[in-house]
Amino acid sequence: MGDMTTFNIDNGYFEGLVRGYRSGILRRNDYHNLVECETLDDLKLHLQGTDYGPLLANDPSPLIVQTIDERLKERLVHEFTHIRNQCVQPLAQFLDYMTYGYMIDNIILLITGTLRNRPIAELLPRCHPLGTFDELATISIAQSPAELFNAVMVDTPLAPFFSECVQDENDLDEMNIEILRNKLYKSYLEDFYAFCESLGGTTADVMCPILAFEADRRAITITINSFRTDLLKDDIENLYPKCGKLFP
């Protein structure tokens, strides 16, 4: 009886919530209707009969692609944040890992902009909303690469990954910025893979192959982009995530 009363006590609500979100995903017939659209206003009209209808209800015509993109991101972030704010461990940590890739891209965007003397306030709207975090306000006041480096090393969830990849602010230059991105993704993917592996069960069975595929995809991309560069073989190998099937 005790097992019945406590079954799925931690994740039952979220399972129902996710099943509800899944039921709102567009079906084959919806996509057939979208193919027939000739304008964005036609698309809005067809979406009114789906769960996505309210997204564009308050946006006047003529619509632009950017508006649709923004509304879809707002919905995604709202649903994701709602689940993340109410879940317990280890699901909470798992969902955090899902946002770290967006955080890496956002931080790299801010670093690149700062190196080019672009104001942080101008760059923040270009950051992906799933990669935002509470400490981003602290980073936004940085006026130099050195200040940004110190803020990232102390005030962000990515601090452990940065500490493995960057030793001081002198490493933050445009020549090394893509190398830094690849090092961060390497540390992130390896850490995420180890976390899923430690959970075991269905999580490991599903997520480990997905992360291994992503690691292999990045390894192939790194190899292609390293052609006709000054990178040594050892430097390139150090960028490869160790959780992929292609890793020696």
Secondary structure as the mmCIF struct_conf table of DSSP 4:
data_model
#
loop_
_struct_conf.conf_type_id
_struct_conf.id
_struct_conf.beg_label_comp_id
_struct_conf.beg_label_asym_id
_struct_conf.beg_label_seq_id
_struct_conf.end_label_comp_id
_struct_conf.end_label_asym_id
_struct_conf.end_label_seq_id
HELX_RH_AL_P HELX_RH_AL_P1 GLY A 2 THR A 6
TURN_TY1_P TURN_TY1_P1 PHE A 7 ASN A 11
HELX_RH_AL_P HELX_RH_AL_P2 GLY A 12 SER A 23
TURN_TY1_P TURN_TY1_P2 GLY A 24 GLY A 24
BEND BEND1 ILE A 25 ILE A 25
HELX_RH_AL_P HELX_RH_AL_P3 ARG A 28 VAL A 35
TURN_TY1_P TURN_TY1_P3 GLU A 36 GLU A 36
BEND BEND2 THR A 39 THR A 39
HELX_RH_AL_P HELX_RH_AL_P4 LEU A 40 LEU A 47
TURN_TY1_P TURN_TY1_P4 GLN A 48 GLY A 49
BEND BEND3 THR A 50 THR A 50
TURN_TY1_P TURN_TY1_P5 ASP A 51 TYR A 52
HELX_RH_3T_P HELX_RH_3T_P1 GLY A 53 LEU A 56
TURN_TY1_P TURN_TY1_P6 ALA A 57 ASN A 58
HELX_LH_PP_P HELX_LH_PP_P1 ASP A 59 PRO A 60
BEND BEND4 SER A 61 PRO A 62
HELX_LH_PP_P HELX_LH_PP_P2 LEU A 63 LEU A 63
HELX_RH_AL_P HELX_RH_AL_P5 VAL A 65 GLN A 86
TURN_TY1_P TURN_TY1_P7 GLN A 89 PRO A 90
HELX_RH_AL_P HELX_RH_AL_P6 LEU A 91 LEU A 115
TURN_TY1_P TURN_TY1_P8 ARG A 116 ASN A 117
HELX_RH_AL_P HELX_RH_AL_P7 ILE A 120 LEU A 123
HELX_RH_3T_P HELX_RH_3T_P2 LEU A 124 ARG A 126
BEND BEND5 CYS A 127 CYS A 127
HELX_RH_3T_P HELX_RH_3T_P3 PRO A 129 GLY A 131
TURN_TY1_P TURN_TY1_P9 ASP A 134 GLU A 135
HELX_RH_AL_P HELX_RH_AL_P8 LEU A 136 ILE A 139
TURN_TY1_P TURN_TY1_P10 SER A 140 ILE A 141
BEND BEND6 SER A 144 SER A 144
HELX_RH_AL_P HELX_RH_AL_P9 PRO A 145 ASP A 155
BEND BEND7 THR A 156 THR A 156
TURN_TY1_P TURN_TY1_P11 PRO A 157 LEU A 158
HELX_RH_AL_P HELX_RH_AL_P10 ALA A 159 CYS A 165
BEND BEND8 GLN A 167 ASP A 168
HELX_RH_3T_P HELX_RH_3T_P4 GLU A 169 ASP A 171
BEND BEND9 ASP A 173 ASP A 173
TURN_TY1_P TURN_TY1_P12 GLU A 174 ASN A 176
HELX_RH_AL_P HELX_RH_AL_P11 ILE A 177 LEU A 199
HELX_RH_AL_P HELX_RH_AL_P12 GLY A 201 ASN A 225
TURN_TY1_P TURN_TY1_P13 SER A 226 ARG A 228
BEND BEND10 THR A 229 ASP A 230
HELX_RH_AL_P HELX_RH_AL_P13 LYS A 233 GLU A 237
TURN_TY1_P TURN_TY1_P14 ASN A 238 LEU A 239
BEND BEND11 TYR A 240 TYR A 240
TURN_TY1_P TURN_TY1_P15 LYS A 242 CYS A 243
BEND BEND12 GLY A 244 GLY A 244
TURN_TY1_P TURN_TY1_P16 LYS A 245 LEU A 246
#
